[in-house]
Amino acid sequence: IPDDRKIPYSPRAKNALVRARKEMRRLGDIHLGTEHVLLGALHDEHGMSARILAGLGVSAAEIEDRLNQLRRETPPG
């Protein structure tokens, strides 16, 4: 996609990306990753992602706990 074209985001998607950036900063990360986007989407309880995962019994707190566990188990670098 050429740089001069913008991809339109829905308001819900834009909010999830803004929230993802906040999650990245809160967690002390320097790169925005899919884990941050997932956490950002989960904070919108009316969004489809959050509803599907809630229906499966998954919460943002559980995702964050698992991320922290993976960080402890994974060597730096």
BAFI-3210 file (N, C-alpha, C; in Angstrom, 3 decimals, decimal comma, padded with zeros to 6 digits):
// residues 77
n [1|2|3|4|5|6|7|8|9|10|11|12|13|14|15|16|17|18|19|20|21|22|23|24|25|26|27|28|29|30|31|32|33|34|35|36|37|38|39|40|41|42|43|44|45|46|47|48|49|50|51|52|53|54|55|56|57|58|59|60|61|62|63|64|65|66|67|68|69|70|71|72|73|74|75|76|77]
n.u [000,868|000,704|002,368|000,878|-001,745|-004,330|-005,372|-008,610|-009,801|-012,107|-013,942|-013,856|-011,704|-009,638|-009,647|-008,875|-006,254|-005,103|-005,375|-003,777|-001,241|-001,051|-001,054|001,360|003,192|002,564|003,355|006,015|007,312|009,114|008,424|005,543|003,416|001,579|000,480|-000,068|-001,991|-004,004|-004,581|-005,433|-007,758|-009,304|-010,101|-012,324|-015,291|-017,601|-016,816|-016,254|-014,042|-013,485|-015,924|-016,088|-013,824|-014,457|-016,688|-015,409|-014,260|-011,982|-009,980|-008,734|-006,974|-006,101|-004,750|-002,697|-001,397|-000,435|001,292|003,201|004,211|005,362|007,344|009,016|009,960|011,308|014,485|016,350|016,788]
n.v [-001,181|002,116|004,893|007,212|006,560|006,026|003,637|003,016|002,884|001,358|003,018|001,405|-000,327|001,536|002,496|000,141|-000,105|002,210|001,646|-000,624|000,473|001,855|-000,317|-001,513|000,393|000,423|-002,117|-001,865|-002,345|-001,983|-002,397|-002,652|-005,295|-008,256|-009,248|-006,976|-005,769|-007,665|-007,467|-004,813|-005,006|-006,630|-004,974|-003,688|-004,384|-004,673|-005,302|-007,636|-009,416|-009,468|-010,430|-012,991|-014,271|-014,024|-015,641|-018,032|-018,219|-016,721|-014,101|-010,686|-010,424|-013,063|-013,470|-011,581|-012,606|-015,011|-014,012|-012,764|-015,018|-016,349|-014,512|-014,723|-017,297|-017,215|-016,691|-013,570|-011,640]
n.w [000,000|-000,940|000,672|000,653|000,866|003,153|005,514|006,452|009,771|011,972|014,588|016,895|016,369|016,218|018,863|020,164|019,239|020,264|022,954|023,015|022,686|025,094|026,838|026,097|026,984|029,728|030,472|030,164|027,778|024,648|022,065|020,074|020,154|019,089|021,404|022,897|021,318|021,523|024,300|024,288|022,712|024,334|026,371|025,547|026,319|024,845|022,359|019,646|019,883|022,656|023,609|022,442|023,550|026,265|026,333|026,050|028,439|028,937|030,178|030,284|032,402|032,758|030,344|030,595|032,872|031,811|029,825|031,462|032,734|030,536|029,922|032,134|031,748|029,355|028,016|027,956|024,943]
ca.u [000,000|001,515|002,326|-000,078|-003,103|-004,578|-006,329|-009,589|-010,057|-013,362|-013,667|-013,530|-010,343|-008,733|-009,568|-008,091|-004,849|-004,667|-005,249|-002,615|-000,049|-001,031|-000,660|002,778|003,902|002,318|004,136|007,426|007,857|009,500|007,843|004,123|003,245|000,221|-000,027|-000,608|-003,230|-004,997|-004,986|-006,200|-009,085|-010,050|-010,613|-013,615|-016,166|-018,674|-016,200|-016,406|-012,920|-013,687|-017,106|-015,757|-012,917|-015,200|-017,506|-014,518|-013,746|-010,670|-010,042|-007,507|-006,079|-005,484|-003,798|-001,547|-000,687|000,287|002,400|004,228|004,814|006,230|008,514|009,913|010,514|012,069|015,711|016,428|017,493]
ca.v [000,000|003,343|005,698|008,322|006,050|005,666|002,557|003,467|002,014|001,629|003,615|000,342|-000,782|002,614|002,472|-001,029|000,181|003,210|000,910|-001,509|001,282|002,097|-001,580|-001,668|001,288|-000,017|-003,328|-001,530|-002,856|-000,940|-002,743|-002,987|-006,640|-008,793|-009,405|-005,679|-005,574|-008,541|-006,839|-003,613|-005,419|-007,220|-003,932|-003,235|-005,528|-004,775|-005,721|-009,044|-010,188|-009,641|-011,283|-014,379|-014,804|-014,145|-016,844|-019,175|-018,169|-016,066|-012,694|-009,907|-010,747|-014,360|-013,266|-010,877|-013,563|-015,946|-013,258|-012,610|-016,338|-016,584|-013,619|-015,283|-018,552|-016,972|-015,924|-012,310|-011,641]
ca.w [000,000|-000,972|001,887|000,573|001,107|004,553|005,730|007,453|010,918|012,667|015,903|017,852|016,063|016,605|020,327|020,558|018,964|021,256|024,213|022,869|022,952|026,538|027,464|025,827|027,903|031,101|030,690|030,054|026,527|023,696|020,770|020,098|019,622|019,029|022,767|023,313|020,555|022,161|025,561|023,939|022,251|025,450|027,251|025,014|026,621|023,850|021,100|019,301|020,442|024,098|023,840|022,089|024,558|027,526|026,172|026,225|029,801|028,944|030,575|030,085|033,520|032,479|029,244|031,159|033,726|030,924|029,231|032,499|032,914|029,380|030,042|033,147|031,229|028,122|028,258|027,220|023,658]
c.u [000,904|001,319|001,277|-001,520|-003,237|-005,609|-007,313|-009,783|-011,410|-013,007|-013,255|-012,106|-009,327|-008,558|-008,735|-006,600|-004,284|-004,451|-004,040|-001,329|000,080|-000,582|000,836|003,595|003,766|003,175|005,645|008,093|008,204|008,973|006,366|003,937|001,791|-000,375|-000,639|-001,924|-004,341|-005,494|-005,818|-007,614|-009,929|-010,622|-011,925|-014,612|-017,324|-018,134|-016,307|-015,292|-013,141|-014,864|-016,815|-014,869|-013,595|-016,087|-016,700|-013,887|-012,380|-010,853|-008,709|-006,501|-005,371|-004,441|-002,540|-000,728|000,146|001,468|003,540|004,954|005,779|007,487|009,518|010,637|011,428|013,325|015,732|017,180|016,766]
c.v [001,230|004,176|006,787|007,865|005,646|004,546|003,021|002,415|002,366|002,291|002,565|-000,162|000,281|002,642|001,295|-000,782|001,226|002,516|-000,027|-000,746|001,584|000,841|-001,814|-000,834|000,825|-001,233|-003,086|-002,056|-001,708|-001,215|-003,118|-004,339|-007,082|-008,971|-008,109|-005,392|-006,435|-007,933|-005,586|-003,957|-005,960|-006,175|-003,330|-004,369|-005,689|-005,221|-007,222|-009,901|-010,494|-010,562|-012,747|-014,995|-014,959|-015,387|-018,122|-019,203|-017,517|-014,596|-012,005|-010,232|-012,084|-014,253|-012,605|-011,798|-014,527|-015,248|-013,093|-013,930|-016,635|-015,727|-014,152|-016,521|-018,340|-016,170|-014,638|-012,483|-012,399]
c.w [000,000|000,289|001,850|000,750|002,559|004,603|006,780|008,552|011,496|013,998|016,939|017,635|016,479|018,128|020,819|020,336|019,926|022,597|024,185|023,165|024,451|027,295|027,279|026,812|029,351|031,446|030,553|028,796|025,582|022,290|020,969|019,418|019,636|020,420|023,285|022,601|021,157|023,464|025,299|023,518|023,393|026,402|026,752|025,180|025,645|022,488|020,903|019,922|021,910|024,378|023,539|023,164|025,915|027,485|026,335|027,614|029,927|029,310|030,278|031,181|033,284|031,365|029,788|032,072|032,887|030,255|030,232|032,752|031,765|029,445|031,052|032,609|030,036|028,430|027,440|025,904|022,679]
res [i|p|d|d|r|k|i|p|y|s|p|r|a|k|n|a|l|v|r|a|r|k|e|m|r|r|l|g|d|i|h|l|g|t|e|h|v|l|l|g|a|l|h|d|e|h|g|m|s|a|r|i|l|a|g|l|g|v|s|a|a|e|i|e|d|r|l|n|q|l|r|r|e|t|p|p|g]
***
